[in-house]
Amino acid sequence: MPLSAVALCSRALIAIGAGPLTSLDDGTAEAQVAGALYPGVRDALLSAHPWTFATAQTALARLSEVPAADFAHAYRLPGNHLRTLSAGAGGSGRGLVYRQAEARLWTDAPAVTLTYIFRPDESAFPAPFVEALAARLAAAFCLPLTESTSRAQLLHQLAEDAVRAARLIDSQQDTPPALAHFPLVEVRG
């Protein structure tokens, strides 16, 4: 089965002893719970870590309106934006002082490069993330569908273990960040 929201929800439902879905709109209790909980669980897990497969950079479009105070410029955030990691200017993706409010980014810089977490298509999810998301979904679906708190607690712990493993694997796919300006190191020369 190709990876999709239905396939991910079906994996989670099978883990709690329910049957797989054919659609999120098929009218069953399982489909209603999956349809209601899936988007939030997916977006929360994507936002919780700077996943390499869900990180992007883009130049932001400056808005004509000016913030009321503190900053000189406002920029529109991308439509698929979930979480800002950093903002920079002049060929850098970090280093700017900014504030994010009202789906806009405010800063004094005349141009901004945003590094952010976006919502990729499910087909782009790597296997460790799929396992973590399916485990999180199973934990979220368990209580409304089985009313078993002990089972839900166990599934929650298994989900946290799967998320930890996925984060570890994902963090090994990038160069570790170096300390940029650390005063104690600079003083020691």
C-alpha positions as a Markdown table, in Angstrom:
| # | Residue | x | y | z |
|---|---|---|---|---|
| 1 | Met | 0.0 | 0.0 | 0.0 |
| 2 | Pro | 1.5 | 3.4 | -0.9 |
| 3 | Leu | 2.2 | 5.6 | 2.0 |
| 4 | Ser | -0.7 | 8.0 | 2.7 |
| 5 | Ala | -2.8 | 9.3 | 5.6 |
| 6 | Val | -5.1 | 6.3 | 5.2 |
| 7 | Ala | -2.2 | 3.9 | 5.2 |
| 8 | Leu | -0.6 | 5.5 | 8.3 |
| 9 | Cys | -3.9 | 5.5 | 10.2 |
| 10 | Ser | -4.5 | 1.9 | 9.2 |
| 11 | Arg | -1.1 | 0.9 | 10.6 |
| 12 | Ala | -2.0 | 2.6 | 13.9 |
| 13 | Leu | -5.5 | 1.0 | 14.0 |
| 14 | Ile | -4.1 | -2.5 | 13.4 |
| 15 | Ala | -1.7 | -1.9 | 16.3 |
| 16 | Ile | -4.6 | -1.4 | 18.6 |
| 17 | Gly | -6.5 | -4.4 | 17.3 |
| 18 | Ala | -8.9 | -2.6 | 14.9 |
| 19 | Gly | -9.4 | -3.1 | 11.2 |
| 20 | Pro | -7.7 | -1.1 | 8.5 |
| 21 | Leu | -9.4 | 1.9 | 6.8 |
| 22 | Thr | -10.4 | 2.2 | 3.2 |
| 23 | Ser | -11.0 | 5.9 | 3.6 |
| 24 | Leu | -11.0 | 8.6 | 6.3 |
| 25 | Asp | -14.6 | 9.3 | 5.2 |
| 26 | Asp | -16.0 | 5.8 | 5.3 |
| 27 | Gly | -18.3 | 6.6 | 8.3 |
| 28 | Thr | -17.0 | 4.1 | 10.8 |
| 29 | Ala | -16.0 | 5.1 | 14.3 |
| 30 | Glu | -12.3 | 4.3 | 13.4 |
| 31 | Ala | -12.5 | 6.6 | 10.4 |
| 32 | Gln | -14.0 | 9.4 | 12.4 |
| 33 | Val | -11.3 | 9.2 | 15.2 |
| 34 | Ala | -8.5 | 8.9 | 12.6 |
| 35 | Gly | -9.9 | 11.8 | 10.5 |
| 36 | Ala | -10.2 | 14.0 | 13.6 |
| 37 | Leu | -6.8 | 13.2 | 15.2 |
| 38 | Tyr | -4.4 | 12.5 | 12.3 |
| 39 | Pro | -3.7 | 16.1 | 11.1 |
| 40 | Gly | -2.9 | 17.3 | 14.6 |
| 41 | Val | -0.7 | 14.3 | 15.6 |
| 42 | Arg | 1.2 | 14.5 | 12.3 |
| 43 | Asp | 1.8 | 18.3 | 12.6 |
| 44 | Ala | 2.8 | 18.1 | 16.2 |
| 45 | Leu | 5.4 | 15.4 | 15.5 |
| 46 | Leu | 6.7 | 17.2 | 12.5 |
| 47 | Ser | 7.1 | 20.4 | 14.6 |
| 48 | Ala | 8.7 | 18.7 | 17.6 |
| 49 | His | 12.1 | 18.2 | 15.9 |
| 50 | Pro | 14.1 | 19.8 | 13.0 |
| 51 | Trp | 13.6 | 16.7 | 10.8 |
| 52 | Thr | 16.0 | 16.8 | 7.8 |
| 53 | Phe | 13.3 | 15.6 | 5.4 |
| 54 | Ala | 10.9 | 18.4 | 6.5 |
| 55 | Thr | 13.4 | 21.3 | 6.7 |
| 56 | Ala | 13.5 | 24.0 | 3.9 |
| 57 | Gln | 14.9 | 27.4 | 3.2 |
| 58 | Thr | 13.2 | 30.2 | 1.3 |
| 59 | Ala | 13.4 | 33.9 | 0.7 |
| 60 | Leu | 10.4 | 35.6 | 2.2 |
| 61 | Ala | 8.2 | 38.1 | 0.4 |
| 62 | Arg | 8.1 | 41.4 | 2.2 |
| 63 | Leu | 4.6 | 42.8 | 2.9 |
| 64 | Ser | 3.7 | 46.4 | 2.3 |
| 65 | Glu | 2.3 | 46.9 | 5.8 |
| 66 | Val | 4.8 | 47.9 | 8.6 |
| 67 | Pro | 4.6 | 46.4 | 12.1 |
| 68 | Ala | 3.2 | 48.8 | 14.6 |
| 69 | Ala | 6.3 | 48.8 | 16.8 |
| 70 | Asp | 9.7 | 47.2 | 17.4 |
| 71 | Phe | 10.5 | 46.2 | 13.8 |
| 72 | Ala | 10.8 | 47.9 | 10.4 |
| 73 | His | 9.5 | 45.1 | 8.1 |
| 74 | Ala | 6.9 | 42.3 | 8.0 |
| 75 | Tyr | 7.2 | 39.2 | 5.8 |
| 76 | Arg | 4.7 | 36.5 | 4.8 |
| 77 | Leu | 5.4 | 33.0 | 6.1 |
| 78 | Pro | 5.1 | 30.2 | 3.5 |
| 79 | Gly | 1.7 | 28.4 | 3.3 |
| 80 | Asn | 3.1 | 25.0 | 4.4 |
| 81 | His | 5.1 | 26.6 | 7.4 |
| 82 | Leu | 4.8 | 24.7 | 10.6 |
| 83 | Arg | 7.7 | 26.0 | 12.7 |
| 84 | Thr | 10.5 | 28.6 | 12.2 |
| 85 | Leu | 14.0 | 27.3 | 13.0 |
| 86 | Ser | 15.9 | 30.5 | 12.1 |
| 87 | Ala | 16.0 | 33.6 | 9.9 |
| 88 | Gly | 19.0 | 35.2 | 8.2 |
| 89 | Ala | 20.0 | 37.7 | 5.6 |
| 90 | Gly | 22.8 | 38.2 | 3.1 |
| 91 | Gly | 23.2 | 34.5 | 2.1 |
| 92 | Ser | 22.8 | 33.2 | 5.7 |
| 93 | Gly | 19.9 | 31.2 | 7.0 |
| 94 | Arg | 20.4 | 32.4 | 10.6 |
| 95 | Gly | 21.5 | 35.3 | 12.7 |
| 96 | Leu | 18.6 | 37.7 | 12.5 |
| 97 | Val | 16.6 | 39.1 | 15.4 |
| 98 | Tyr | 13.0 | 38.6 | 14.6 |
| 99 | Arg | 9.5 | 38.0 | 16.1 |
| 100 | Gln | 6.8 | 35.8 | 14.6 |
| 101 | Ala | 3.2 | 36.8 | 15.0 |
| 102 | Glu | 0.0 | 36.7 | 13.0 |
| 103 | Ala | 1.5 | 34.3 | 10.4 |
| 104 | Arg | 4.1 | 36.9 | 9.7 |
| 105 | Leu | 7.8 | 37.4 | 10.5 |
| 106 | Trp | 8.8 | 40.8 | 11.8 |
| 107 | Thr | 12.4 | 42.0 | 11.6 |
| 108 | Asp | 14.5 | 45.0 | 10.7 |
| 109 | Ala | 16.3 | 43.3 | 7.8 |
| 110 | Pro | 15.4 | 44.4 | 4.3 |
| 111 | Ala | 15.5 | 40.8 | 3.0 |
| 112 | Val | 15.0 | 37.5 | 4.9 |
| 113 | Thr | 16.0 | 33.9 | 4.3 |
| 114 | Leu | 13.8 | 31.6 | 6.5 |
| 115 | Thr | 14.8 | 28.1 | 7.6 |
| 116 | Tyr | 11.7 | 26.3 | 8.7 |
| 117 | Ile | 9.8 | 23.1 | 9.2 |
| 118 | Phe | 7.2 | 22.4 | 6.5 |
| 119 | Arg | 4.5 | 19.7 | 6.0 |
| 120 | Pro | 5.8 | 17.3 | 3.4 |
| 121 | Asp | 3.6 | 14.8 | 1.6 |
| 122 | Glu | 3.3 | 11.4 | 3.4 |
| 123 | Ser | 5.2 | 9.7 | 0.5 |
| 124 | Ala | 8.3 | 11.7 | 1.6 |
| 125 | Phe | 8.3 | 10.4 | 5.2 |
| 126 | Pro | 11.3 | 8.1 | 5.9 |
| 127 | Ala | 10.8 | 4.7 | 7.5 |
| 128 | Pro | 11.9 | 5.7 | 11.1 |
| 129 | Phe | 9.5 | 8.7 | 11.0 |
| 130 | Val | 6.7 | 6.5 | 9.7 |
| 131 | Glu | 7.2 | 4.1 | 12.6 |
| 132 | Ala | 7.2 | 7.0 | 15.1 |
| 133 | Leu | 4.1 | 8.5 | 13.6 |
| 134 | Ala | 2.2 | 5.2 | 13.5 |
| 135 | Ala | 3.1 | 4.6 | 17.1 |
| 136 | Arg | 1.9 | 8.1 | 18.1 |
| 137 | Leu | -1.3 | 7.6 | 16.2 |
| 138 | Ala | -1.9 | 4.2 | 17.9 |
| 139 | Ala | -1.5 | 5.9 | 21.3 |
| 140 | Ala | -3.9 | 8.7 | 20.3 |
| 141 | Phe | -6.5 | 6.4 | 18.8 |
| 142 | Cys | -6.4 | 3.9 | 21.7 |
| 143 | Leu | -8.4 | 5.6 | 24.3 |
| 144 | Pro | -11.3 | 6.8 | 22.1 |
| 145 | Leu | -11.6 | 3.4 | 20.4 |
| 146 | Thr | -10.8 | 0.9 | 23.2 |
| 147 | Glu | -11.4 | 3.0 | 26.4 |
| 148 | Ser | -8.4 | 1.2 | 27.9 |
| 149 | Thr | -6.2 | 3.7 | 29.8 |
| 150 | Ser | -3.6 | 1.1 | 30.7 |
| 151 | Arg | -3.2 | 0.1 | 27.1 |
| 152 | Ala | -3.1 | 3.8 | 26.0 |
| 153 | Gln | -0.3 | 4.4 | 28.6 |
| 154 | Leu | 1.7 | 1.5 | 27.2 |
| 155 | Leu | 1.2 | 2.7 | 23.6 |
| 156 | His | 2.3 | 6.2 | 24.6 |
| 157 | Gln | 5.5 | 4.9 | 26.1 |
| 158 | Leu | 6.2 | 2.8 | 23.0 |
| 159 | Ala | 5.5 | 5.8 | 20.9 |
| 160 | Glu | 8.0 | 7.9 | 22.8 |
| 161 | Asp | 10.6 | 5.2 | 22.3 |
| 162 | Ala | 9.9 | 5.2 | 18.6 |
| 163 | Val | 10.1 | 9.0 | 18.4 |
| 164 | Arg | 13.4 | 9.0 | 20.3 |
| 165 | Ala | 14.9 | 6.4 | 17.9 |
| 166 | Ala | 13.6 | 8.3 | 14.8 |
| 167 | Arg | 15.1 | 11.6 | 16.2 |
| 168 | Leu | 18.5 | 9.8 | 16.8 |
| 169 | Ile | 18.6 | 8.4 | 13.2 |
| 170 | Asp | 17.5 | 11.8 | 11.7 |
| 171 | Ser | 20.1 | 13.7 | 13.7 |
| 172 | Gln | 22.9 | 11.6 | 12.3 |
| 173 | Gln | 22.1 | 12.8 | 8.7 |
| 174 | Asp | 23.6 | 16.3 | 9.2 |
| 175 | Thr | 26.8 | 17.8 | 10.3 |
| 176 | Pro | 26.7 | 18.6 | 14.0 |
| 177 | Pro | 26.3 | 22.3 | 14.6 |
| 178 | Ala | 29.5 | 24.0 | 15.9 |
| 179 | Leu | 29.5 | 26.6 | 18.6 |
| 180 | Ala | 29.4 | 29.9 | 16.9 |
| 181 | His | 30.2 | 32.6 | 19.4 |
| 182 | Phe | 30.9 | 31.2 | 22.8 |
| 183 | Pro | 32.4 | 33.8 | 25.2 |
| 184 | Leu | 34.2 | 31.3 | 27.4 |
| 185 | Val | 36.1 | 29.8 | 24.5 |
| 186 | Glu | 36.9 | 33.3 | 23.1 |
| 187 | Val | 38.3 | 34.5 | 26.5 |
| 188 | Arg | 40.7 | 31.5 | 26.7 |
| 189 | Gly | 42.1 | 32.3 | 23.3 |
